[in-house]
Amino acid sequence: MSLSAFSQKMAEIRGFVTDKKNSEPVIFTTVFLDGTQFGISTDINGYFSITKVPAGTYTLKVSSIEYQDYVEEVTVSDGQILTKRIELEQSNVQLDEVIVTGRKAERQENVEVAITAVKPKEISALPSVGGEPDLAQYIQTLPGVVFTGDQGGQLFIRGGSPVQNLIIMDGLVLYNPFHSIGLYSIFDTDILKNVNVFTGGYNASYGGRTSAVIDVSTKDGNKNRVGGKLSVNPFTAKGQVEGPIKRGVNGAGSSFLFNTRVSYLDETSKTLYSYVNDGEGLPFSFQDLYGKVTLASQGGSKVSFFGFNFQDQAGLSEGVNLEWTQRGAGAKFIFLPARSSVLMTGSLGASDYDIAIEEESQNPRRSGITSFNFNLDFTYFIQKSEIKYGIQYLGNTTTFQTRTPTNQIVDETSNNTEISGFVNFRLVKPRFVIEPSLRLHYYASLAQMRPEPRLGLKYNVTTNFRAKFAGGIYSQNLIATRSDRDVVNLFAGYISSPNQVFDQNRESVSNKLQTAYHLIGGFEFDLFADRVEVNIEAWTKEFTQNINVNRLKIYPDDPTFITEEGTSSGLDFLIRYGYRNIFFQAGYSLGFNTRFGPVGDGIVRADDASASISEPIPYAEYNPTFDRRHNINLLFTYAFGNEKSWEFSSRYNLGSGFPFTQTRGFYENLTLTTDGSTDPLTENGQLGIIYSDLNEGRLPWYHRLDLSLKKSYDLNPNSRLEIIFSVVNVYNRENLFYFDRVTGERVNQLPILPSIGVTWTF
């Protein structure tokens, strides 16, 4: 709070910019004092703070291409803090063109390395697959993001596995954000306000993961009127209602939002897509429930309470079933002290996640995680620069039960506590931006303190050409329970704070953290009157220590958890073009991923029967299952007709094949008892699998084309009807989804799926 003493020498003009129609914050829009150098962009909360303003009278302006300009004369005196609440009216003027780089001022004043800010309108530019565009589909189009087709929950971001991605919703940490059918996330597009996707090099305000961050912010309910949305299509049905609970003045009041979505593709596909799976349809279904209540004051402070329940079921093949449930509740607040220049934000919440897979040909697996986390942040603005600092707490309990391929029982329960603090400073000058930050992360369960310095830089060579860099040190405690032996794996289980971790020499390691270093550099430039935006980034991530379940565990005394290390690097290109009624985006990623860890199948054969279990574990370099060398994404949208009421969208993805471990043969796995009571002549063992060298095979290339055509009818100023025709996998490409090693049964991903949907917004 002592920092705010500086600002009392001059005035500060601050406040919130909101949409007059629904009171939602207007983010990333410019607020400035006309005729001066004083100005700043609003943040994710619609908040702005113009500091160090000399006493006097000024013309306060707010400018945005989507809203009518706001102009007001304001007078401030020395030491005054003037708080404004600005409501913008949407523009009635039809824009002749769409400029994709409307955020140029913001891009010049922020490092923005390896980050993409996603708004609901950008998600809606995607083909409306099954009638509903979704965040899961949009993230898959970003450079550096590798996904395994229609298989949900499998996002590998710049060399990191899914467990190395931090997923946050309104400050609450979540653990599985994607449904088994990869078209849908748990975040319905209509509840979203903004999504920040960090593919690496993120600052010290984020921690506990070594690869990437997906930070989701949801919107509040409409404070002015009751409204909602209903939609139905062959894939899903959805309903949303929102409105005021109690109306106030100057932005005060309370509101609610309730959203529910259900998938019934497992039933409709038997009739509509009877050509799929021998008439058995597509065995996927999910149910999502989300609710939120917001209480706001006149000064802009507010608190929101939210709760959710997400469920997912998938039948991968005969006798192979997976299901998971994720539920939780939380609160998020914004507090603006009347006599202080510090903006306080915070959140707290708890969640419970449980997943299980039953397989007749392999051992069943079950995992769960119960989690609680708390965050408190302070932000202080110094003209266009800012200081942000805060504290964070996370506690969880993880459980995992399974058997190894050699029939050894794994039953692990762990408790984990993490406490961290950070400080982030962003210095903005006309030519450059410097963003150093430091995180102190204490893993109480492991009694380890981890200092993590990070740095971001940007140099504005010209107004249209910028060079940038980011790097830092990262760590995490959470471990995945996926098996590299699965050709395709939907099982997303977790373990934290393992009691014992061993290295290649079977020696216990004192440092049980997973650690990584990031280095990212690149260029961004704008062309042709800002209609074209180009971004090029080269990156590398050095995973100095990963911890995995020991796939070679044979005997009870063998290590359950072992260390690995690896390197991931690549080059990403992104080009975006927007002019009038056309939008085009193209992305290409070149990636190289290697790991150094245990190989082989752990079976002692006749030619190495003399090997001792005390000898070093056989390690070698291999390519992990997500090592996709080439990945291309193309997105095109075209609006036409009277008042642009027709919209055509297309999306194409091409990716090279993933590595996988081939099957060499089978054997009878007979477990011998220590008392000699097992009779190998009469007793039957389980079917054991002999594997080839780790990930020496490659799956076929993946490619898919999706198209959609949407017609909109404006029924009145607050009501719109949309009819959407879409086709998934237009040319019916057979992409691999699941393969049973024992029976040889292959299940392909989505076939050609035409659909028609109707959406009514009111």
C-alpha positions in Angstrom: 0.0 0.0 0.0 3.0 2.3 0.5 3.3 2.4 -3.3 0.1 4.4 -3.5 1.7 7.2 -1.6 3.5 8.2 -4.8 0.3 8.8 -6.7 -1.0 11.4 -4.2 1.4 14.0 -5.6 -0.6 14.0 -8.8 -4.1 12.9 -9.8 -5.4 9.5 -10.9 -8.4 8.9 -13.2 -9.6 5.3 -13.0 -12.7 3.2 -13.4 -14.5 0.5 -15.3 -15.7 0.5 -18.9 -18.8 -1.6 -19.5 -21.3 -2.4 -22.2 -24.5 -0.4 -21.6 -26.6 -3.2 -23.0 -25.6 -6.0 -20.5 -23.1 -4.3 -18.1 -20.3 -6.7 -19.2 -16.8 -5.2 -19.1 -15.4 -3.9 -22.4 -11.9 -5.3 -22.5 -8.7 -4.2 -24.3 -10.2 -0.8 -25.4 -8.4 2.5 -25.3 -9.1 5.2 -22.7 -7.2 8.4 -23.0 -7.1 12.2 -22.3 -7.5 13.9 -25.6 -4.6 16.0 -26.7 -2.1 14.5 -24.2 0.2 11.5 -23.9 -2.0 10.0 -21.1 -3.8 6.9 -22.1 -4.1 3.2 -21.4 -6.1 0.0 -22.5 -8.7 -1.6 -20.2 -7.8 -5.0 -18.7 -9.8 -8.2 -18.5 -12.1 -6.6 -16.0 -12.7 -3.5 -18.1 -10.6 -1.6 -15.6 -8.3 1.3 -16.4 -6.1 3.6 -14.4 -4.4 6.8 -15.8 -1.9 7.9 -13.2 0.5 10.9 -12.7 -2.0 13.3 -14.2 -1.3 17.0 -13.4 -4.2 19.0 -11.9 -6.4 20.5 -14.6 -9.4 20.0 -16.9 -9.2 17.3 -19.6 -11.4 15.6 -22.2 -11.7 11.9 -21.3 -12.3 9.7 -24.4 -13.0 6.0 -24.9 -12.5 4.7 -28.4 -13.5 1.2 -29.7 -14.4 0.0 -33.2 -17.4 -1.9 -31.8 -18.9 1.0 -29.8 -19.8 4.6 -30.1 -17.0 7.0 -28.9 -17.4 8.2 -25.4 -16.4 11.8 -24.5 -16.6 13.6 -21.2 -14.9 16.6 -19.6 -13.3 15.9 -16.3 -11.5 18.1 -13.8 -8.9 16.8 -11.2 -6.8 18.3 -8.5 -3.5 17.3 -7.0 -3.8 14.1 -5.0 -7.3 13.3 -6.2 -8.4 9.9 -7.2 -11.3 10.2 -9.6 -13.3 7.0 -10.2 -15.5 6.7 -13.2 -18.0 4.1 -14.5 -18.3 4.4 -18.3 -21.0 2.7 -20.2 -20.6 2.4 -24.0 -23.3 2.0 -26.5 -22.8 -0.4 -29.4 -22.2 1.2 -32.7 -25.1 1.3 -35.2 -22.7 2.0 -38.1 -22.0 -1.0 -40.3 -18.2 -1.2 -40.7 -16.9 -1.5 -44.2 -14.0 -3.6 -43.1 -12.7 -5.7 -40.2 -9.2 -4.9 -39.1 -7.6 -7.9 -37.4 -5.0 -5.8 -35.7 -7.3 -3.5 -33.8 -5.2 -4.2 -30.7 -2.1 -2.6 -32.2 -1.7 -0.1 -29.3 -2.0 -3.0 -26.8 0.5 -5.1 -28.7 3.0 -2.3 -28.6 2.7 -2.0 -24.8 2.7 -5.7 -23.9 5.4 -8.3 -24.4 2.8 -10.8 -25.7 5.2 -13.7 -26.4 3.5 -17.1 -26.8 0.1 -15.7 -25.8 -3.2 -15.7 -27.6 -6.2 -13.8 -26.2 -9.4 -15.5 -27.4 -12.8 -13.8 -27.3 -16.2 -15.5 -27.9 -16.5 -13.7 -31.3 -13.3 -15.3 -32.5 -14.5 -18.8 -31.5 -17.7 -18.2 -33.4 -15.6 -17.7 -36.6 -15.0 -21.4 -36.6 -17.2 -23.8 -38.5 -20.2 -24.5 -36.3 -19.5 -28.2 -36.0 -22.7 -29.9 -34.8 -24.2 -26.4 -34.6 -21.9 -25.2 -31.8 -18.4 -23.7 -32.2 -16.3 -24.4 -29.1 -13.1 -23.4 -27.3 -11.7 -26.9 -27.8 -11.9 -26.5 -31.5 -10.4 -23.0 -31.5 -7.4 -23.9 -29.3 -6.6 -26.7 -31.8 -6.0 -24.1 -34.5 -3.2 -22.2 -32.6 0.4 -22.7 -33.7 2.4 -24.9 -31.2 -0.7 -26.8 -30.1 -0.8 -30.5 -31.1 -4.0 -32.5 -30.5 -5.0 -36.1 -31.2 -7.9 -35.4 -33.5 -11.4 -36.1 -32.3 -10.0 -37.6 -29.1 -10.8 -35.0 -26.3 -8.5 -33.8 -23.6 -5.3 -34.4 -25.4 -3.7 -31.0 -26.0 0.1 -31.0 -26.2 1.3 -27.4 -26.1 4.8 -26.8 -27.4 6.3 -30.0 -26.1 4.4 -30.4 -22.9 2.0 -33.1 -22.0 -1.6 -32.4 -20.8 -0.6 -32.7 -17.1 1.9 -29.9 -17.7 -0.8 -27.5 -18.7 -2.3 -25.3 -16.0 -6.1 -24.9 -16.5 -7.9 -22.1 -14.6 -11.5 -20.9 -14.6 -12.1 -17.7 -12.7 -9.1 -18.5 -10.6 -10.1 -22.1 -9.8 -7.7 -24.8 -10.9 -9.3 -27.5 -13.0 -7.9 -30.8 -14.2 -9.7 -32.1 -17.3 -11.2 -29.3 -19.5 -12.1 -31.4 -22.6 -14.7 -34.0 -23.3 -14.0 -37.4 -24.8 -15.4 -36.2 -28.2 -12.8 -33.6 -29.1 -15.3 -31.1 -30.5 -16.3 -29.8 -27.0 -14.7 -28.4 -23.9 -16.4 -28.0 -20.5 -16.5 -24.2 -21.2 -19.6 -23.4 -23.3 -18.9 -20.5 -25.6 -21.8 -18.5 -24.3 -20.4 -18.3 -20.7 -17.0 -17.0 -21.8 -15.7 -13.5 -21.4 -12.0 -14.0 -22.4 -9.5 -16.9 -22.6 -5.7 -16.3 -22.5 -3.7 -19.2 -23.9 0.0 -19.1 -22.9 2.0 -21.6 -24.9 5.2 -20.9 -22.9 7.3 -18.1 -21.3 4.5 -16.9 -19.1 5.3 -14.5 -16.2 5.5 -15.3 -12.5 1.8 -14.8 -11.8 1.3 -18.3 -13.0 3.1 -21.4 -11.5 2.8 -25.0 -10.6 3.1 -26.2 -14.3 6.1 -26.6 -16.6 4.6 -26.1 -20.1 1.5 -23.9 -20.7 -1.5 -22.1 -19.2 -5.1 -21.8 -20.3 -6.7 -19.0 -18.2 -10.5 -18.8 -18.7 -12.7 -15.9 -17.5 -16.4 -16.2 -17.6 -19.0 -13.4 -18.0 -21.5 -12.2 -15.4 -25.2 -12.4 -16.0 -27.0 -9.5 -17.7 -27.8 -6.8 -15.1 -30.4 -5.0 -17.2 -32.8 -7.6 -18.5 -33.7 -11.3 -18.6 -32.5 -13.1 -21.6 -31.0 -16.3 -22.8 -30.3 -18.8 -25.5 -31.8 -22.1 -26.7 -30.2 -24.4 -29.2 -30.6 -27.9 -30.6 -28.8 -30.0 -33.1 -28.0 -33.8 -33.6 -25.0 -33.5 -31.3 -26.2 -31.4 -28.3 -29.0 -29.4 -26.8 -28.3 -26.3 -24.7 -30.2 -23.8 -22.6 -29.0 -20.6 -21.0 -30.8 -17.9 -19.0 -29.5 -14.8 -17.3 -30.8 -11.6 -15.9 -30.9 -9.2 -13.0 -31.7 -10.3 -9.4 -31.8 -6.8 -8.1 -31.3 -3.6 -10.2 -29.2 -0.8 -8.9 -27.8 2.5 -10.1 -24.4 3.3 -11.6 -23.6 -0.3 -12.2 -24.7 -1.6 -8.8 -27.0 -4.6 -8.4 -26.9 -8.3 -8.7 -27.4 -10.8 -11.5 -27.5 -14.5 -12.3 -26.4 -16.8 -15.1 -27.3 -20.5 -15.6 -26.1 -22.7 -18.4 -26.7 -26.4 -19.1 -25.7 -28.5 -22.1 -26.2 -32.2 -22.8 -24.9 -34.4 -25.6 -27.0 -37.3 -26.9 -24.9 -38.3 -29.9 -24.8 -41.8 -28.6 -28.5 -42.1 -29.3 -29.1 -39.9 -32.3 -26.1 -41.4 -34.2 -27.8 -44.8 -34.2 -30.5 -43.3 -36.5 -29.0 -40.3 -38.2 -25.6 -41.9 -38.7 -26.5 -45.6 -39.0 -23.5 -46.2 -41.3 -21.2 -45.6 -38.3 -19.9 -48.5 -36.2 -22.1 -51.1 -37.7 -25.2 -49.3 -36.7 -24.2 -48.9 -33.0 -23.6 -45.2 -33.4 -21.0 -43.1 -31.6 -20.8 -44.0 -27.9 -20.1 -40.5 -26.5 -22.2 -38.4 -24.1 -21.7 -35.7 -21.7 -23.6 -33.3 -19.4 -22.5 -29.8 -18.3 -24.1 -27.6 -15.6 -22.8 -24.1 -14.7 -24.3 -21.4 -12.6 -23.1 -17.9 -11.4 -24.4 -15.1 -9.2 -22.7 -11.7 -9.2 -23.1 -8.8 -6.7 -21.7 -5.4 -7.7 -21.3 -2.0 -6.0 -21.5 1.4 -7.6 -17.7 1.9 -7.3 -17.0 -1.1 -9.5 -16.1 -3.6 -6.8 -17.9 -6.9 -7.1 -18.0 -10.5 -6.0 -19.1 -13.6 -8.0 -20.1 -17.0 -6.8 -20.1 -20.0 -9.2 -20.6 -23.7 -9.3 -20.4 -26.5 -11.9 -20.9 -30.2 -12.5 -19.3 -31.7 -15.7 -19.7 -35.4 -16.6 -18.4 -37.5 -19.5 -18.9 -41.1 -20.7 -17.3 -42.9 -23.7 -17.5 -46.5 -24.9 -14.2 -46.9 -26.8 -14.9 -50.4 -28.0 -16.8 -53.5 -26.8 -15.9 -54.0 -23.1 -13.9 -50.7 -22.9 -15.7 -47.9 -21.0 -14.4 -44.6 -19.6 -16.2 -42.1 -17.5 -15.3 -39.0 -15.5 -16.9 -36.4 -13.3 -15.7 -33.0 -12.3 -17.6 -30.8 -9.8 -16.8 -27.8 -7.7 -17.6 -24.2 -6.6 -15.8 -21.0 -6.0 -15.9 -17.2 -5.7 -14.0 -14.4 -7.3 -13.9 -10.7 -6.3 -12.6 -7.3 -7.4 -12.1 -4.7 -4.8 -11.3 -1.0 -5.5 -10.3 0.9 -2.3 -11.7 4.4 -2.3 -8.5 6.1 -1.2 -5.9 3.8 -2.7 -4.5 3.3 -6.2 -4.2 -0.5 -5.8 -6.7 -2.8 -7.5 -7.3 -6.0 -5.4 -8.5 -9.2 -7.0 -8.8 -12.6 -5.5 -10.5 -16.0 -5.8 -11.0 -19.2 -3.9 -12.6 -22.5 -4.7 -12.7 -26.3 -4.4 -13.2 -29.0 -7.0 -13.4 -32.8 -7.1 -12.4 -34.9 -10.1 -12.7 -38.7 -10.6 -12.0 -40.8 -13.6 -12.1 -44.6 -14.3 -11.6 -46.8 -17.3 -12.6 -50.5 -17.5 -10.9 -52.7 -20.1 -11.4 -56.4 -20.5 -8.1 -56.9 -22.3 -6.0 -54.7 -19.8 -6.1 -53.8 -16.2 -8.7 -51.2 -15.0 -7.5 -47.8 -13.8 -9.0 -45.3 -11.5 -7.8 -41.9 -10.4 -9.1 -38.9 -8.5 -8.1 -35.5 -7.2 -9.7 -33.3 -4.6 -8.4 -29.7 -4.7 -8.7 -26.3 -3.0 -6.9 -23.1 -4.0 -6.9 -19.4 -3.0 -5.4 -16.4 -4.8 -5.0 -12.7 -3.7 -3.4 -10.2 -6.1 -2.6 -6.5 -6.0 -2.0 -4.3 -9.1 -0.6 -0.8 -9.0 -0.4 1.3 -12.2 2.3 3.9 -13.0 1.1 5.5 -16.2 1.3 2.7 -18.8 3.6 0.6 -16.6 2.4 -1.6 -13.7 3.4 -3.6 -10.7 1.5 -6.7 -9.8 2.1 -8.9 -6.8 0.3 -11.6 -4.9 0.1 -14.8 -2.9 -1.4 -18.2 -3.8 -2.2 -21.4 -2.0 -3.1 -24.8 -3.3 -3.9 -28.1 -1.5 -5.0 -31.4 -3.0 -5.3 -35.1 -2.4 -4.7 -37.5 -5.2 -5.6 -41.2 -5.5 -4.5 -43.8 -8.2 -5.2 -47.5 -8.4 -4.1 -49.9 -11.2 -1.9 -52.9 -12.0 1.2 -52.8 -14.2 1.5 -55.0 -17.3 3.4 -57.4 -15.1 0.4 -57.6 -12.6 2.1 -55.5 -9.9 -0.5 -53.5 -7.8 -0.1 -49.7 -7.8 -2.2 -48.0 -5.1 -1.1 -44.5 -4.4 -2.6 -41.8 -2.2 -0.8 -38.5 -1.8 -1.4 -35.1 -0.1 0.1 -32.0 -1.5 0.3 -28.3 -0.3 1.8 -25.5 -2.3 2.3 -21.8 -1.2 3.7 -19.2 -3.5 4.2 -15.5 -3.9 5.1 -13.5 -6.9 6.0 -10.0 -8.1 5.7 -8.8 -11.7 6.9 -5.5 -13.1 6.0 -4.2 -16.6 7.9 -1.1 -17.7 6.5 0.5 -20.8 8.6 3.0 -22.9 7.9 4.3 -26.4 10.4 1.8 -28.0 10.5 -1.1 -25.6 8.7 -3.1 -22.9 10.6 -4.9 -20.1 8.8 -7.4 -17.9 10.9 -9.0 -15.2 9.2 -11.2 -12.6 10.0 -13.5 -9.8 8.1 -16.3 -8.2 8.8 -18.1 -4.9 7.0 -21.4 -4.9 7.1 -23.5 -1.7 6.1 -27.2 -2.0 5.3 -27.9 1.6 4.7 -31.6 1.1 8.3 -32.0 -0.3 9.8 -29.3 1.9 11.3 -27.5 -1.1 11.4 -23.8 -1.9 11.8 -23.0 -5.6 12.8 -19.5 -6.8 11.7 -19.0 -10.4 12.9 -15.8 -12.2 11.3 -14.9 -15.5 11.8 -12.2 -18.1 9.9 -10.8 -21.1 11.2 -8.2 -23.6 9.7 -6.4 -26.6 11.4 -3.9 -28.9 9.2 -1.8 -31.2 11.5 -1.4 -34.2 8.8 0.5 -36.0 5.1 0.9 -35.4 4.5 -2.1 -37.6 7.5 -4.3 -36.7 8.4 -5.7 -33.3 10.9 -8.1 -31.9 10.2 -10.1 -28.7 11.7 -12.6 -26.2 10.6 -14.5 -23.1 12.2 -17.1 -20.9 12.1 -18.5 -17.4 12.3 -21.3 -14.9 9.3 -23.5 -14.1 8.4 -26.4 -11.8 5.5 -28.6 -10.9 4.6 -31.4 -8.5 1.6 -33.1 -10.4 2.3 -36.3 -12.3 0.2 -38.0 -15.0 -0.9 -41.6 -14.9 -1.2 -42.1 -18.6 0.4 -45.2 -20.1 2.7 -44.9 -23.1 1.6 -48.5 -24.0 -1.8 -47.3 -25.1 -2.0 -46.6 -28.8 -4.5 -43.9 -28.0 -5.3 -42.9 -24.4 -8.2 -40.9 -22.9 -7.4 -41.8 -19.3 -6.4 -38.6 -17.5 -5.4 -39.4 -13.9 -3.1 -37.6 -11.5 -0.7 -38.1 -8.7 1.1 -35.5 -6.5 3.9 -35.7 -4.0 5.1 -39.3 -4.5 6.8 -40.7 -1.4 9.8 -42.1 -3.3 11.2 -41.3 -6.7 14.2 -43.1 -8.2 16.7 -42.4 -11.0 18.1 -44.7 -13.6 20.5 -46.2 -11.0 17.6 -47.1 -8.7 18.8 -44.5 -6.3 16.3 -42.3 -4.4 16.4 -38.7 -5.5 16.0 -35.9 -3.0 14.5 -33.4 -5.5 11.1 -34.8 -6.5 10.0 -31.8 -8.5 9.5 -31.7 -12.2 11.5 -28.8 -13.7 11.8 -27.0 -17.0 13.5 -24.0 -18.7 11.8 -22.0 -21.5 13.4 -19.8 -24.2 11.2 -18.1 -26.8 12.1 -15.5 -29.4 10.3 -14.0 -32.4 8.9 -11.2 -34.5 5.5 -9.8 -35.2 4.6 -7.3 -37.9 1.5 -5.7 -39.5 1.1 -5.3 -43.3 -1.3 -3.7 -45.8 -2.9 -1.0 -43.6 -3.0 -3.4 -40.6 -5.2 -5.9 -42.5 -2.5 -8.6 -42.2 -0.9 -9.7 -38.9 2.1 -12.0 -39.0 3.7 -13.7 -36.0 6.9 -15.9 -36.1 8.3 -17.6 -32.9 11.1 -20.0 -32.3 11.0 -21.8 -29.0 12.7 -24.5 -26.9 11.8 -26.1 -23.6 14.3 -28.1 -21.6 12.6 -30.5 -19.3 15.4 -31.1 -16.9 13.4 -33.6 -14.8 10.1 -35.3 -15.5 8.6 -37.9 -13.2 6.6 -40.8 -14.5 5.1 -44.1 -13.4 7.7 -46.8 -14.0 6.4 -48.8 -17.0 9.1 -51.5 -16.4 8.0 -52.3 -12.8 8.1 -56.1 -12.5 8.8 -56.9 -8.8 7.2 -55.2 -5.8 10.6 -53.8 -4.8 11.0 -52.1 -8.2 10.6 -48.3 -8.2 7.1 -47.1 -8.8 8.1 -43.6 -9.9 11.2 -42.8 -11.9 12.9 -39.7 -13.4 13.2 -38.8 -17.1 14.4 -35.7 -18.9 13.9 -34.3 -22.4 13.9 -31.5 -24.9 11.3 -29.9 -27.1 11.8 -27.2 -29.7 10.1 -25.8 -32.7 9.2 -23.0 -35.0 5.7 -21.6 -35.3 4.1 -19.3 -38.0 0.8 -17.5 -37.8 -0.7 -15.2 -40.4 -4.2 -13.5 -40.1 -6.0 -11.5 -42.7 -9.2 -9.5 -42.3 -10.8 -7.2 -44.7 -14.5 -6.3 -45.1 -16.4 -9.6 -44.9 -13.4 -12.0 -45.2 -11.3 -13.5 -42.5 -8.4 -16.0 -43.1 -6.0 -17.6 -40.7 -3.1 -19.9 -41.4 -0.8 -21.6 -38.9 2.1 -24.0 -39.3 4.2 -25.6 -36.6 7.4 -27.6 -36.9 8.2 -29.5 -33.7 10.9 -31.9 -32.3 10.3 -33.8 -29.1 12.7 -36.3 -27.4 12.8 -37.9 -24.0 15.5 -39.9 -22.2 13.9 -42.6 -20.0 13.2 -46.3 -19.5 12.8 -48.5 -22.6 12.0 -52.1 -23.2 9.2 -54.1 -21.7 10.8 -55.2 -18.4 10.5 -58.9 -19.1 13.6 -60.9 -18.3 14.2 -63.4 -21.1 16.5 -66.4 -21.4 19.2 -64.3 -23.1 19.5 -61.9 -20.1 18.3 -64.2 -17.3 21.5 -63.3 -15.3 20.4 -59.7 -15.1 19.9 -58.5 -11.6 17.0 -56.3 -10.5 19.7 -54.1 -8.7 21.3 -53.2 -12.1 20.5 -49.8 -13.7 17.2 -49.5 -15.4 17.7 -49.5 -19.2 17.4 -45.9 -20.4 17.5 -44.6 -24.0 16.3 -41.6 -26.0 12.9 -41.9 -27.6 10.1 -39.8 -29.1 7.1 -39.3 -26.8 3.6 -40.1 -28.1 2.8 -36.5 -29.0 5.9 -35.9 -31.2 4.1 -34.5 -34.3 6.7 -33.2 -36.7 4.4 -31.1 -38.9 1.0 -29.4 -38.1 -1.0 -27.2 -40.4 -4.3 -25.4 -39.6 -6.3 -23.3 -42.1 -9.4 -21.2 -41.1 -11.6 -19.2 -43.5 -14.8 -17.2 -42.9 -16.9 -15.3 -45.4 -20.0 -13.2 -44.6 -22.3 -12.3 -47.4 -25.9 -11.4 -48.3 -28.2 -8.7 -47.1 -26.7 -7.2 -43.9 -24.2 -10.1 -43.9 -26.8 -12.5 -42.7 -25.1 -15.5 -44.3 -21.8 -16.8 -43.1 -19.7 -19.6 -44.6 -16.8 -21.1 -42.5 -14.2 -23.8 -43.2 -11.4 -25.3 -41.2 -8.7 -27.8 -42.4 -6.1 -29.5 -40.3 -3.2 -31.7 -41.4 -0.8 -33.4 -39.0 1.9 -36.0 -39.4 1.7 -39.3 -37.5 2.3 -39.8 -33.8 4.8 -42.3 -32.5 3.4 -45.5 -30.8 4.7 -48.7 -29.4 4.0 -51.7 -31.6 3.0 -55.2 -30.4 5.7 -57.9 -30.8 3.7 -60.8 -29.4 1.9 -62.4 -26.5 2.7 -64.7 -23.6 1.0 -66.2 -20.6 1.6 -64.1 -17.5 1.3 -66.4 -14.5 1.8 -64.9 -11.1 3.8 -67.2 -8.8 3.0 -67.1 -5.1 5.8 -66.9 -2.6 4.6 -70.0 -0.7 4.9 -72.2 -3.8 1.2 -73.0 -3.9 0.9 -72.0 -7.6 0.7 -75.0 -9.9 1.9 -73.8 -13.4 0.7 -77.1 -15.0 -3.0 -76.5 -14.1 -3.5 -72.8 -13.4 -4.2 -70.3 -16.1 -2.4 -66.9 -16.2 -3.4 -63.6 -17.7 -2.6 -62.7 -21.3 0.7 -60.7 -21.3 1.8 -58.5 -24.1 5.4 -58.4 -25.5 6.1 -54.9 -26.8 8.5 -53.7 -29.4 10.9 -50.9 -28.8 9.3 -47.8 -27.2 7.4 -45.6 -29.8 9.4 -46.9 -32.8 6.2 -47.0 -34.9 4.3 -44.1 -36.4 0.5 -43.8 -36.8 -0.9 -42.5 -40.1 -1.2 -38.8 -40.9 -4.3 -37.1 -39.6 -6.3 -34.7 -41.7 -9.9 -33.4 -41.6 -12.0 -30.7 -43.3 -15.0 -29.2 -41.6 -17.5 -26.8 -43.3 -20.5 -24.8 -42.0 -23.1 -22.4 -43.4 -25.1 -20.1 -41.1 -28.2 -18.0 -41.8 -29.2 -15.3 -39.2 -32.6 -13.7 -38.8 -33.0 -10.6 -36.5 -36.4 -10.9 -35.0 -36.1 -7.8 -32.9 -33.3 -5.8 -31.3 -32.9 -8.5 -28.6 -33.8 -11.6 -30.5 -32.0 -13.5 -33.2 -32.7 -16.9 -34.9 -29.8 -18.8 -36.5 -30.0 -21.9 -38.7 -26.7 -23.7 -39.0 -25.8 -26.5 -41.5 -22.5 -28.2 -40.9 -20.4 -31.1 -42.1 -17.7 -32.7 -40.0 -15.0 -34.6 -41.9 -16.3 -33.6 -45.4 -14.4 -36.3 -47.4 -14.8 -39.0 -44.7 -11.2 -39.5 -43.8 -10.6 -42.6 -41.6 -8.5 -41.3 -38.7 -7.5 -43.7 -35.9 -9.3 -43.3 -32.6 -8.8 -46.5 -30.6 -7.0 -49.8 -31.2 -7.4 -52.9 -29.0 -4.0 -54.7 -28.9 -5.4 -58.1 -28.0 -8.4 -58.3 -30.4 -7.0 -56.2 -33.1 -10.2 -54.1 -33.2 -9.8 -50.6 -34.7 -12.2 -47.8 -34.0 -11.9 -44.7 -36.3 -12.5 -41.1 -35.3 -15.6 -39.2 -36.5 -16.8 -40.2 -40.0 -18.6 -37.7 -42.3 -21.3 -36.2 -40.1 -23.7 -33.7 -41.7 -26.0 -31.9 -39.3 -28.4 -29.0 -39.0 -29.0 -27.0 -35.9 -31.2 -24.1 -34.7 -30.3 -21.4 -32.2 -32.6 -18.8 -30.7 -31.1 -15.9 -28.7 -33.6 -13.8 -26.8 
